[in-house]
């Protein structure tokens, strides 16, 4: 099946399955049924089977999924069987927090370059050992480091200007943390991460909780389960 026909939600769920399988593997569990995996991932077993069916046949009828094998196959599907080199642009509070986040490296995403325009930040050595470079050296360093993905953590007013520089290199993948919509030429892929959108969704759910959904005997704000998110 062509990639364009696979729902984006299915790809997101594959990431959830990967995290769950990694946790199960760390517990030295060898085999798991689709029902147990579904319970672990908070979806139904039919959904897991449907998501996996986009890419082939997995598991053994009456036995379940061999965890290491399924984890390997999903990582291959997601492109996580290799390391991805990342460059981050904008080393304010958000940029520094992102580059210090250990989960990136655990999942195969490696920050190899960081950029800013602030002279006071340029040259600073970051916890992962790389130094902050001037934005003027973006193309040179990204080509040297073979950067695959650019992470944009600049103020909104600067994001499009930075992305225009990125697409000249070219780096095909862009993860945008700035609160602005970016325009890129055809052939480039941009994913937007806007925390306020997630908060809006959470606020909506909180505002529409029924009294029966609230915890009994508590004056605390309504509890929201992961089922609502």
C-alpha positions as CSV (number, residue, x, y, z in Angstrom):
1,X,0.0,0.0,0.0
2,X,1.3,3.4,-0.9
3,X,2.4,5.6,2.0
4,X,0.0,8.4,1.1
5,X,-3.0,6.0,1.7
6,X,-1.9,5.2,5.2
7,X,-3.7,7.4,7.8
8,X,-1.4,9.7,9.8
9,X,-3.1,8.4,13.0
10,X,-1.9,4.9,12.2
11,X,1.7,6.2,12.0
12,X,1.3,7.9,15.4
13,X,0.0,4.7,16.9
14,X,3.0,2.8,15.5
15,X,5.1,5.0,17.6
16,X,3.0,4.2,20.7
17,X,3.4,0.5,19.9
18,X,7.1,0.9,19.7
19,X,7.3,2.6,23.1
20,X,5.2,-0.2,24.6
21,X,7.2,-3.0,23.0
22,X,10.4,-1.4,24.2
23,X,9.1,-1.4,27.7
24,X,7.9,-5.0,27.4
25,X,11.2,-6.1,26.0
26,X,13.0,-4.4,28.9
27,X,10.9,-6.7,31.2
28,X,12.2,-9.7,29.3
29,X,8.7,-10.6,28.0
30,X,9.1,-12.6,24.8
31,X,5.5,-13.0,23.4
32,X,2.4,-11.0,23.8
33,X,-1.2,-11.4,22.4
34,X,-2.8,-8.6,20.4
35,X,-5.3,-8.2,23.2
36,X,-2.7,-7.7,25.9
37,X,-0.7,-5.3,23.6
38,X,-3.9,-3.4,22.9
39,X,-4.6,-3.1,26.6
40,X,-1.0,-1.9,27.2
41,X,-1.4,0.7,24.4
42,X,-4.9,1.8,25.3
43,X,-6.4,0.8,22.0
44,X,-8.5,-2.2,20.9
45,X,-6.9,-5.3,19.4
46,X,-8.7,-4.8,16.0
47,X,-7.0,-1.4,15.7
48,X,-3.6,-2.9,16.2
49,X,-4.2,-5.6,13.7
50,X,-5.5,-3.1,11.1
51,X,-2.6,-0.7,11.6
52,X,0.0,-3.5,11.2
53,X,-1.9,-4.9,8.2
54,X,-1.0,-1.8,6.2
55,X,2.6,-3.1,6.1
56,X,2.3,-6.8,6.0
57,X,1.5,-9.9,8.2
58,X,2.9,-10.0,11.7
59,X,2.5,-12.4,14.6
60,X,1.4,-16.0,14.8
61,X,-2.3,-17.0,15.0
62,X,-3.0,-18.5,18.4
63,X,0.3,-17.4,19.8
64,X,0.6,-13.6,19.4
65,X,3.5,-11.3,18.6
66,X,7.2,-12.1,19.3
67,X,8.1,-8.8,20.9
68,X,11.7,-8.4,19.6
69,X,10.7,-9.3,16.0
70,X,7.7,-6.9,16.0
71,X,9.7,-4.1,17.5
72,X,12.4,-4.5,14.8
73,X,9.8,-4.5,12.0
74,X,7.9,-1.4,13.3
75,X,11.2,0.5,13.8
76,X,12.1,-0.5,10.2
77,X,8.8,0.8,9.0
78,X,9.2,4.1,10.9
79,X,12.8,4.5,9.7
80,X,14.1,4.1,13.2
81,X,16.6,1.4,12.3
82,X,19.1,4.2,11.6
83,X,20.2,7.3,13.5
84,X,18.8,10.7,12.4
85,X,21.1,13.7,12.6
86,X,19.3,16.8,13.9
87,X,20.2,20.5,13.9
88,X,18.4,22.9,16.2
89,X,18.0,26.5,15.4
90,X,17.2,28.9,18.2
91,X,18.9,28.3,21.5
92,X,16.6,30.0,23.9
93,X,14.9,28.3,26.9
94,X,13.0,25.9,24.6
95,X,15.9,25.1,22.4
96,X,18.1,24.3,25.4
97,X,15.4,22.1,26.9
98,X,14.9,20.2,23.7
99,X,18.6,19.5,23.2
100,X,19.0,18.3,26.8
101,X,16.0,15.9,26.5
102,X,17.4,12.4,26.8
103,X,14.6,10.7,24.9
104,X,15.7,12.0,21.6
105,X,19.0,10.1,21.7
106,X,17.2,7.0,23.1
107,X,15.0,6.9,20.0
108,X,17.9,7.4,17.5
109,X,17.6,11.2,17.1
110,X,21.0,12.8,17.5
111,X,21.6,16.5,17.8
112,X,24.8,17.2,15.9
113,X,24.5,21.0,15.4
114,X,23.0,24.0,17.1
115,X,22.6,27.6,15.9
116,X,21.7,31.0,17.1
117,X,22.2,34.7,16.2
118,X,23.0,35.9,19.7
119,X,26.7,36.6,20.0
120,X,26.6,35.9,23.8
121,X,25.4,32.3,23.0
122,X,27.7,31.5,20.1
123,X,30.5,29.3,21.1
124,X,28.8,28.0,24.2
125,X,29.4,24.3,24.8
126,X,26.1,22.4,25.4
127,X,25.7,19.4,27.7
128,X,25.8,16.9,24.7
129,X,29.3,18.3,23.8
130,X,28.4,20.4,20.7
131,X,28.9,24.1,20.6
132,X,26.4,26.8,19.4
133,X,27.4,28.0,16.0
134,X,26.4,31.3,14.3
135,X,23.4,31.0,11.9
136,X,25.6,32.3,9.1
137,X,27.3,28.9,9.1
138,X,24.1,26.9,8.8
139,X,24.6,25.5,5.3
140,X,28.3,24.7,5.8
141,X,27.9,22.9,9.1
142,X,24.7,21.1,8.2
143,X,26.4,19.7,5.0
144,X,29.4,18.6,7.0
145,X,27.3,17.0,9.7
146,X,24.9,15.4,7.2
147,X,21.9,16.8,9.0
148,X,18.6,15.1,8.1
149,X,16.1,17.1,10.2
150,X,16.1,20.8,11.2
151,X,14.4,21.6,14.5
152,X,13.1,25.2,14.6
153,X,12.8,26.8,18.0
154,X,13.1,30.5,17.1
155,X,10.6,33.2,17.8
156,X,7.6,33.2,15.4
157,X,8.8,36.3,13.5
158,X,12.1,34.6,12.6
159,X,10.9,31.1,11.8
160,X,10.1,31.6,8.1
161,X,13.4,33.4,7.4
162,X,15.2,30.5,9.0
163,X,13.2,27.9,7.1
164,X,14.0,29.6,3.8
165,X,17.7,29.1,4.7
166,X,17.1,25.4,5.6
167,X,15.4,24.6,2.3
168,X,18.3,25.9,0.4
169,X,20.6,23.3,1.8
170,X,18.3,21.2,1.4
171,X,17.1,19.5,4.6
172,X,13.9,17.7,3.7
173,X,12.5,17.3,7.2
174,X,11.6,20.2,9.5
175,X,10.2,20.0,13.0
176,X,8.7,23.4,13.9
177,X,8.3,24.4,17.5
178,X,7.8,28.1,16.7
179,X,4.2,29.4,17.0
180,X,3.8,30.1,13.2
181,X,2.8,28.3,10.1
182,X,5.7,27.8,7.7
183,X,5.7,27.7,3.9
184,X,8.1,25.4,2.2
185,X,8.6,24.2,-1.4
186,X,7.2,21.0,-2.6
187,X,9.2,18.0,-1.5
188,X,9.8,19.3,2.0
189,X,8.0,17.9,5.1
190,X,7.1,20.1,8.0
191,X,5.6,18.9,11.3
192,X,4.3,21.6,13.7
193,X,4.4,21.2,17.4
194,X,2.2,23.8,19.1
195,X,1.7,23.1,22.9
196,X,-1.1,25.6,23.0
197,X,-3.1,23.5,20.6
198,X,-2.8,20.5,23.0
199,X,-3.8,22.8,25.9
200,X,-6.8,24.0,24.0
201,X,-7.9,20.4,23.5
202,X,-7.3,19.6,27.2
203,X,-9.3,22.8,28.2
204,X,-12.2,21.7,25.9
205,X,-12.3,18.2,27.5
206,X,-12.1,19.7,31.0
207,X,-14.9,22.1,30.2
208,X,-17.2,19.3,29.0
209,X,-16.7,16.7,31.6
210,X,-19.9,15.4,33.0
211,X,-20.4,15.3,36.8
212,X,-20.2,11.5,36.7
213,X,-16.7,11.8,35.2
214,X,-15.3,13.7,38.2
215,X,-13.7,11.9,41.1
216,X,-15.9,11.3,44.0
217,X,-15.2,12.9,47.4
218,X,-12.7,15.4,46.0
219,X,-12.7,19.1,45.6
220,X,-9.8,18.9,43.2
221,X,-10.1,20.0,39.5
222,X,-11.7,17.3,37.3
223,X,-9.5,14.3,36.6
224,X,-8.8,13.7,32.9
225,X,-7.7,10.3,31.8
226,X,-5.6,9.5,28.9
227,X,-8.7,8.1,27.2
228,X,-9.9,11.7,26.8
229,X,-6.8,13.1,25.2
